[in-house]
C-alpha cells in the first residue's frame, strides 16, 4: 500500500469552553473533539450542560467527535446518548473493550462512524490496528506516557516510523495524534502520510491547558493543509 492522499483531515481536541468552540469552529477544522465527564480522571473533560452548549456552538461548521474513556460497551453507549456526537471515539479498545467490544459498540451506534484509538508503544501497534480495522471507520494513533501508561493528551510524540507502518498496513483512514502542533505537523504528515492529524496539548494555551491558543490552532490547520 502507498498510504493515503496528502490532503489530510484536521481534528482539534479538548474544547472545554463555549467561546473557544465558536472561535475554533470559525477557523475551519474538519473535526472537533469533546470529552464528556464520565467520572474518570480526564483533565479535558466537561460536564453535560457545558458539553451540550459546546456541541451546539460547533455545529454545523464541524463534525463533533465524542470521546469515551470507558471500557464497557454500556458505559460507552451512555456517553454517546448524553453527548450525541457525529463521530464516536473510543479510547480503551486495546487492553479494555477489545475487538468484540468495539464490534458491539459499532452495531449499537450505527450509522454513526466509529473512531478507535491504537496506542503506539511498540511493534504491537501494527497488529492491534489490523485487529481493530474491520470494525472501525477511523483509527487514531496516539502516544502512551512512559511512566503512567496513560494514552492520549500527554503532549508526547511517539515513533512516527511505527505509525507509518500502521498506515501502510491498513486500509482504514488513520489519524495521527500524539504531541502534534503547528511546528511539527508538516514533518509528521510527510513521514507518516496519515489520512488526518489531531492536536490537543500543543494547540492549548501555556497558561491554561483547558483553553485553546487560537493562533496555534490556526497555524496547525494551515500547515496541515499546505
C-alpha positions in Angstrom: 0.0 0.0 0.0 1.1 3.5 -0.7 -0.7 5.4 2.1 -3.5 7.9 2.0 -3.7 11.2 -0.1 -1.7 14.2 1.1 -4.8 16.3 1.7 -5.5 15.5 5.3 -8.4 15.9 7.7 -7.7 18.2 10.7 -9.0 17.3 14.1 -8.7 19.6 17.1 -9.4 18.1 20.5 -10.1 19.2 24.0 -12.6 22.0 23.7 -13.8 22.9 27.2 -15.1 26.4 26.7 -18.1 27.7 24.6 -16.2 30.8 23.4 -13.3 28.6 22.3 -15.8 26.3 20.5 -17.1 29.2 18.4 -13.6 30.5 17.7 -12.1 27.2 16.7 -15.1 26.3 14.5 -14.6 29.6 12.7 -11.0 28.5 11.9 -12.4 25.6 9.8 -11.1 22.3 11.1 -12.9 19.1 9.9 -13.4 17.6 13.3 -13.5 18.9 16.9 -13.3 16.5 19.8 -15.2 16.9 23.1 -14.6 14.9 26.2 -17.6 14.4 28.4 -17.0 14.0 32.1 -17.6 10.3 32.9 -16.3 10.4 36.4 -12.8 9.4 35.3 -9.5 11.2 35.6 -9.5 13.4 32.4 -8.2 16.9 32.6 -10.0 17.9 29.4 -13.5 16.7 30.5 -16.6 18.9 30.7 -19.9 18.4 32.4 -23.1 17.5 30.5 -24.6 21.0 30.2 -21.3 22.6 29.1 -20.8 19.8 26.6 -24.2 20.3 25.0 -23.5 24.1 24.7 -20.1 23.4 23.1 -21.7 20.9 20.6 -24.4 23.4 19.7 -21.7 26.1 19.1 -19.7 23.8 16.9 -22.5 22.6 14.6 -22.9 22.7 11.7 -19.4 24.0 10.9 -17.6 20.9 12.0 -18.2 17.3 12.8 -18.2 16.7 16.5 -16.2 13.8 17.8 -17.3 12.5 21.2 -14.7 10.6 23.3 -15.4 7.9 25.8 -12.7 6.6 28.2 -15.0 3.8 29.4 -14.0 0.2 28.9 -17.5 -1.3 28.9 -19.9 -1.3 26.0 -22.8 0.0 28.1 -20.7 2.7 29.5 -19.7 4.0 26.1 -23.3 3.9 24.9 -24.4 6.0 27.9 -21.8 8.7 26.9 -23.0 8.5 23.3 -26.6 9.1 24.3 -25.6 12.0 26.5 -23.3 13.8 24.0 -25.0 12.8 20.7 -21.7 13.3 18.6 -21.3 13.0 14.9 -18.4 10.5 15.4 -18.0 8.2 18.4 -14.4 7.8 19.6 -13.4 5.0 22.0 -10.0 5.3 23.7 -10.0 2.0 25.6 -10.2 -0.6 22.8 -6.7 -2.0 23.3 -6.4 -3.7 26.7 -10.0 -2.8 27.5 -13.0 -3.3 25.2 -11.2 -5.5 22.8 -12.3 -6.2 19.2 -15.6 -7.8 20.4 -16.5 -4.8 22.5 -15.7 -2.5 19.6 -17.8 -4.5 17.3 -20.7 -4.4 19.8 -20.4 -0.7 20.1 -20.4 -0.3 16.3 -23.6 -2.3 16.0 -25.3 -0.2 18.6 -24.3 3.2 17.3 -24.9 2.5 13.6 -25.0 4.5 11.4 -22.6 6.8 13.3 -18.9 6.4 12.4 -16.6 4.9 15.0 -13.0 6.1 15.7 -10.8 3.8 17.7 -7.5 4.7 19.5 -4.5 2.5 18.9 -1.6 3.2 21.3 1.8 3.3 19.6 4.1 1.7 22.2 6.0 -0.8 20.1 5.6 -3.2 17.1 2.3 -4.4 18.6 0.6 -1.3 17.3 0.5 -2.8 13.8 -1.2 -6.0 14.9 -3.7 -4.0 17.1 -4.6 -1.8 14.2 -5.1 -4.7 11.9 -7.3 -6.5 14.5 -9.5 -3.4 15.1 -9.7 -2.3 11.4 -12.7 -4.4 10.4 -15.0 -2.7 12.9 -13.5 0.8 12.8 -14.2 3.7 10.5 -11.1 5.6 11.7 -8.1 4.6 13.6 -6.3 7.1 15.8 -2.6 6.5 16.6 -1.7 8.1 19.9 1.2 8.2 22.4 1.4 6.3 25.7 3.1 8.1 28.7 6.2 6.0 29.5 5.7 6.3 33.3 1.9 6.3 33.8 0.8 4.3 30.8 -1.9 6.9 30.1 -2.8 7.0 26.4 -3.7 10.4 24.9 -3.5 14.0 25.9 0.1 13.6 27.0 1.8 16.0 24.6 4.3 13.4 23.8 5.4 12.3 20.3 5.8 8.6 19.6 7.8 6.7 16.9 6.5 8.0 13.6 8.2 5.2 11.8 5.9 2.8 13.6 2.9 4.9 12.8 3.9 4.9 9.1 4.0 1.1 9.2 0.4 1.1 10.6 -0.8 3.4 7.8 0.8 1.1 5.2 -0.7 -2.0 6.8 -4.4 -1.0 6.9 -7.0 0.5 4.5 -9.0 2.2 7.2 -8.3 6.0 7.4 -5.7 6.7 10.1 -5.5 9.9 12.2 -2.1 10.6 13.7 -2.1 12.1 17.2 0.4 12.5 20.0 2.3 15.7 20.6 1.4 17.3 17.3 1.4 21.1 17.0 1.9 23.7 14.3 5.7 23.3 14.4 5.9 19.6 13.7 2.7 18.6 11.9 4.2 19.2 8.5 7.1 16.8 9.2 4.6 14.3 10.7 2.5 14.3 7.6 5.5 13.8 5.4 6.8 11.0 7.5 3.6 9.1 8.3 1.2 10.0 5.4 -1.9 9.8 7.5 -5.5 10.5 6.4 -5.8 13.0 9.3 -3.9 14.7 12.1 -5.1 15.5 15.6 -3.9 18.1 18.1 -4.8 18.8 21.7 -2.0 19.7 24.1 0.2 21.6 21.6 -2.7 23.8 20.5 -3.6 24.7 24.1 -2.6 27.8 25.9 0.5 27.8 28.0 -1.3 29.5 31.0 -4.3 27.2 30.9 -4.2 23.8 29.1 -8.0 23.7 29.1 -8.2 26.7 26.8 -7.1 26.9 23.2 -4.4 29.1 21.8 -6.2 30.3 18.7 -3.0 31.3 16.8 -1.6 27.8 17.3 -4.9 26.3 16.1 -4.9 28.5 13.0 -1.2 27.7 12.2 -1.8 23.9 12.8 -4.7 23.9 10.4 -2.9 26.0 7.8 0.3 23.9 8.0 -1.6 20.6 7.8 -3.3 21.7 4.7 -0.4 23.4 3.0 
